Amino acid sequence: METFNARLFMAAVRREAGEQQKDPVTLQELWALLRLKGRPFLEASYQRLLQRLPDPTGLAGYETSSNHFLGRIRILLALLLSPEQSAIPPRLARFLMRLRNISKRQR
């Protein structure tokens, strides 16, 4: 199993998605969210990506995973690819789908 390298991950994100200010969710915002942990991460992620606070079910379901970096990536993927999120740029969605597939293989 490969170890996760955050520096390489962010380099790949920048290459794939580019850094355009007109995007609804910038890479800087994603990185800032990934630096948070636990309930603050969940509340900030839901607020920024879905414009609402997490419901009790979402909070309970994600709270344990939100303490680990890969868990936070999976949570962001779920929020960004949810039906509630309609403003994600197509190129970022393609990258996140690839990242999700990679994370599934590492389980």
N, C-alpha and C positions, 0 to 999 in steps of 0.2 A: 504494500500500500504506500502510495506517495504521501509525503507530508505536504501540508498546505503552506504556500509561500504567499503572504499577503502582498509583498512588493511586486511579484510577478503577476498576481491577480490584477492589481490596479493598473499595471502596465498594459495588460491585455484588454482591460475595460477601456482605457484611453485610446488604444489602437482601434478597437472595434467600433466604439460608439462615437468617438470624437468628443470634443468639448465645446459645444455650441451653447451659447447663453439662451437661445430661443427655446431650447428643450424644456418641457415642463418640469422635469426632474433632472438636475445636473449631477454629474459624477461627484462633484464636491459635496453635494447634499447627501448622496448615497454613502460616501466615505464618512461624513460626519455622523450619520445614523449608525453606521457599523461600529463606530467607536464607543457608542453607548451600550449598556448592558441591562438586562432585566426589565423591570416595569418601565423605567424611563425610555429605554429603546423602543418598547412596544407602543407606548403612548405617542412618542414623537413620530414613529414610523406610520402608525395609523393616521395621525393628524396630518402629516405631510402628504402621504400617498393616497389616502381615502377621504381626507377632510372630515374625519370623525374620530372619536375615541374608540378604543377596542371594546367590544361587547364582552360580558363576563365569560362566555364560552371561548372566544378567541384569546382572551387574556390567560385563562386557565390552560388552554391547549398549547400555547406558545411560550409560557413563562420559563419553563425549564430549559428549552432549547435556546432561549435568548441570552443565556449566560456563556455560550460558546460561539466562537467566530463563525464556524461553518453553519451552525444553527441559525445565527442571525442572517446569513446569506440566504439560507432556505426560506426563512420567514419573509425577507424582502422579495424574493422571487415569487412567493405565494401572493403577497400583496400586490406586487406590480403586474402580475399576470391574472389577477382576479377580475371577474366581470365588472366590479365596481370601478376599476381603473381603466379609463378609456383614453387617457392622454399620453400614454407611453409611446415614444418614438419607435417606429418599426425596427430600426437597426439595433436599438437597445433591447427590444423584445427578442430579436433573433439571438443576440449574444446571451441573454439571460436563459433562453431555452437551452442553448449549448452548455452553459454553466450548470444548469439543473441536471442535464444528462450526465455530465462529468461527476457531479456530486452523488448521483444515484449509483454510479459504478464503484465509488469509493466506500459505500456502505458495507 
